[in-house]
Amino acid sequence: MKVDYIIVGLGLAGLAFAEELITAKKTFMVFEDASQTSSLVAGGVYNPVILKRFSPVWNAKEQLAVALPFYERLEKKFNIKFDEKFVIKKVFKSIKDQNNWFVAFDKPNVAPFLDEKLDKNTYSGVIGEHYFGNVKEGGRINTLKLVETYRNYLKENNCIRFEKFNHKEIILEEDLVKYQDIEASTIVFAEGFGIKENPYFKHLPLEEVKGELITIYAPELEIDFLLKSTLFVMPLGNNTYKIGATFNHLDKTSEPSQEGREELVEKLQKVISVPYTIIDQTAGIRPTVKDRRPMVGIHPEFKNLAVLNGLGTRGVIIAPTVARNLFHHITNNEKLDDEIDIKRFK
Ligand SMILES: Cc1cc2nc3c(=O)[nH]c(=O)nc-3n(C[C@H](O)[C@H](O)[C@H](O)COP(=O)(O)OP(=O)(O)OC[C@H]3O[C@@H](n4cnc5c(N)ncnc54)[C@H](O)[C@@H]3O)c2cc1C
């Protein structure tokens, strides 16, 4: 079988790259072995402002301008809603925190996303003695629904194999790569934390940051916005809420843990004051990089092998842009930004 590309991994990165290929009428085969869960469990939140420091998310404006139409196109393609827009309410911890919010209005790449009018806490069940600040243009992509829908679509079109890609079986030739019965011009590795098993790219300094979330049923809590405090409380409808997330740099497993659950419960008691039941708990490994930039590019020695990884804590907003960047880099030799190019790791 001859295809233009093989994609290894169908999380947000692999999905965004597959969409680029479909748009460009290229053929491909995806391998997906369910070894990683990050894109399935992600909160899916997109928020242009880092609320700890009231600083802008890296290239947020530019990336949102690519990402939001990207998800909108997928909604039309499948006739399914993936994008839910909501206000993000930051709970101020102190008067100083509140003052810093107003200082942020002097930052041109943050100010457009902040609402000048503060909110008094009138929400029953929500703890917070100070005001709340409102962030505009935030929302959530239901990544679980999106990735599952996309995998089914690829399955119907015979473009995905649900099996482990075994790097040892790659045969590199001058202008093509062979893998089992497939001949392709390029393999794009979008393996998330699975990159650690990839002999061609395992030198890249990808770090694991495990994250856990719980879903609660809280019948007395009625909020239709995302509440951001030491953790986030995100409405899912029918009095259920997603709560997250933890950041664990030591645990390399994707299994939910008692420790993660306890941490979330402890923090949650300082955020809401109503009874709730935990109805679900999920976990995954965020593929992160110390400099907080994605890892994109072509192997320094083997030009038929490329990587799309390092989406960190913001896969939703970053994936569509970097997938496009990589595609144009491979096909038209367009230069990658030094910030994202794997050449920065010599
Ligand atoms: C708890 C948690 C909360 C998060 N919340 C948010 C959020 O609110 N907003 C946001 O933007 N981001 C969030 N993220 C981050 C986001 O999930 C990631 O940035 C993104 O999902 C990474 O996508 P990816 O495709 O690079 O990796 P992955 O989702 O890990 O996908 C890689 C895929 O490759 C497959 N694979 C790996 N190796 C092989 C192999 N050898 N053969 C075949 N298949 C293979 C894996 O099974 C996996 O499906 C969160 C992450 C976690 C864990």
The ligand as an SDF file (V2000), in Angstrom:
LIG
                    3D

 53 58  0  0  0  0  0  0  0  0999 V2000
   -5.5820   16.1890   33.2610 C   0  0  0  0  0  0  0  0  0  0  0  0
   -5.2680   16.9720   32.0280 C   0  0  0  0  0  0  0  0  0  0  0  0
   -5.9610   18.1410   31.7910 C   0  0  0  0  0  0  0  0  0  0  0  0
   -5.6850   18.8890   30.6430 C   0  0  0  0  0  0  0  0  0  0  0  0
   -6.4300   20.0090   30.4070 N   0  0  0  0  0  0  0  0  0  0  0  0
   -6.2100   20.7200   29.2690 C   0  0  0  0  0  0  0  0  0  0  0  0
   -7.0170   21.8410   28.9700 C   0  0  0  0  0  0  0  0  0  0  0  0
   -7.9450   22.1830   29.7160 O   0  0  0  0  0  0  0  0  0  0  0  0
   -6.7550   22.5230   27.8090 N   0  0  0  0  0  0  0  0  0  0  0  0
   -5.7430   22.1430   26.9510 C   0  0  0  0  0  0  0  0  0  0  0  0
   -5.5600   22.8090   25.9280 O   0  0  0  0  0  0  0  0  0  0  0  0
   -4.9640   21.0830   27.2320 N   0  0  0  0  0  0  0  0  0  0  0  0
   -5.1670   20.3660   28.3590 C   0  0  0  0  0  0  0  0  0  0  0  0
   -4.3860   19.2800   28.6360 N   0  0  0  0  0  0  0  0  0  0  0  0
   -3.2150   19.0160   27.7570 C   0  0  0  0  0  0  0  0  0  0  0  0
   -3.6320   18.2910   26.4850 C   0  0  0  0  0  0  0  0  0  0  0  0
   -4.3080   17.1430   26.8580 O   0  0  0  0  0  0  0  0  0  0  0  0
   -2.3830   17.9600   25.6710 C   0  0  0  0  0  0  0  0  0  0  0  0
   -1.6790   19.1330   25.3420 O   0  0  0  0  0  0  0  0  0  0  0  0
   -2.7290   17.2540   24.3610 C   0  0  0  0  0  0  0  0  0  0  0  0
   -3.7990   16.3880   24.5290 O   0  0  0  0  0  0  0  0  0  0  0  0
   -1.5460   16.4890   23.8090 C   0  0  0  0  0  0  0  0  0  0  0  0
   -1.9470   15.9020   22.5980 O   0  0  0  0  0  0  0  0  0  0  0  0
   -0.9950   14.9350   21.7940 P   0  0  0  0  0  0  0  0  0  0  0  0
   -1.7580   14.4790   20.6040 O   0  0  0  0  0  0  0  0  0  0  0  0
    0.3300   15.5640   21.5730 O   0  0  0  0  0  0  0  0  0  0  0  0
   -0.6940   13.7180   22.8020 O   0  0  0  0  0  0  0  0  0  0  0  0
   -1.6520   12.5170   23.2730 P   0  0  0  0  0  0  0  0  0  0  0  0
   -3.0060   12.9880   23.5640 O   0  0  0  0  0  0  0  0  0  0  0  0
   -0.8940   11.8100   24.3510 O   0  0  0  0  0  0  0  0  0  0  0  0
   -1.7530   11.6140   21.9920 O   0  0  0  0  0  0  0  0  0  0  0  0
   -0.7040   10.7640   21.5620 C   0  0  0  0  0  0  0  0  0  0  0  0
   -1.3430    9.5180   20.9860 C   0  0  0  0  0  0  0  0  0  0  0  0
   -0.3290    8.6820   20.4430 O   0  0  0  0  0  0  0  0  0  0  0  0
   -0.6330    7.3320   20.7660 C   0  0  0  0  0  0  0  0  0  0  0  0
    0.6320    6.5890   20.6900 N   0  0  0  0  0  0  0  0  0  0  0  0
    1.7680    6.8240   21.3960 C   0  0  0  0  0  0  0  0  0  0  0  0
    2.7340    5.9410   21.0460 N   0  0  0  0  0  0  0  0  0  0  0  0
    2.2000    5.1360   20.0840 C   0  0  0  0  0  0  0  0  0  0  0  0
    2.6960    4.0310   19.3190 C   0  0  0  0  0  0  0  0  0  0  0  0
    3.9730    3.5580   19.4320 N   0  0  0  0  0  0  0  0  0  0  0  0
    1.8650    3.4170   18.4390 N   0  0  0  0  0  0  0  0  0  0  0  0
    0.5830    3.8710   18.2620 C   0  0  0  0  0  0  0  0  0  0  0  0
    0.0590    4.9200   18.9660 N   0  0  0  0  0  0  0  0  0  0  0  0
    0.8700    5.5400   19.8530 C   0  0  0  0  0  0  0  0  0  0  0  0
   -1.2560    7.4160   22.1530 C   0  0  0  0  0  0  0  0  0  0  0  0
   -2.0550    6.3080   22.4630 O   0  0  0  0  0  0  0  0  0  0  0  0
   -2.0640    8.7130   22.0710 C   0  0  0  0  0  0  0  0  0  0  0  0
   -3.4010    8.4920   21.6680 O   0  0  0  0  0  0  0  0  0  0  0  0
   -4.6530   18.4870   29.7460 C   0  0  0  0  0  0  0  0  0  0  0  0
   -3.9650   17.2980   29.9820 C   0  0  0  0  0  0  0  0  0  0  0  0
   -4.2640   16.5400   31.1180 C   0  0  0  0  0  0  0  0  0  0  0  0
   -3.5380   15.2550   31.3370 C   0  0  0  0  0  0  0  0  0  0  0  0
  1  2  1  0
  2  3  1  0
  2 52  2  0
  3  4  2  0
  4  5  1  0
  4 50  1  0
  5  6  2  0
  6  7  1  0
  6 13  1  0
  7  8  2  0
  7  9  1  0
  9 10  1  0
 10 11  2  0
 10 12  1  0
 12 13  2  0
 13 14  1  0
 14 15  1  0
 14 50  1  0
 15 16  1  0
 16 17  1  0
 16 18  1  0
 18 19  1  0
 18 20  1  0
 20 21  1  0
 20 22  1  0
 22 23  1  0
 23 24  1  0
 24 25  2  0
 24 26  1  0
 24 27  1  0
 27 28  1  0
 28 29  2  0
 28 30  1  0
 28 31  1  0
 31 32  1  0
 32 33  1  0
 33 34  1  0
 33 48  1  0
 34 35  1  0
 35 36  1  0
 35 46  1  0
 36 37  1  0
 36 45  1  0
 37 38  2  0
 38 39  1  0
 39 40  1  0
 39 45  2  0
 40 41  1  0
 40 42  2  0
 42 43  1  0
 43 44  2  0
 44 45  1  0
 46 47  1  0
 46 48  1  0
 48 49  1  0
 50 51  2  0
 51 52  1  0
 52 53  1  0
M  END
$$$$
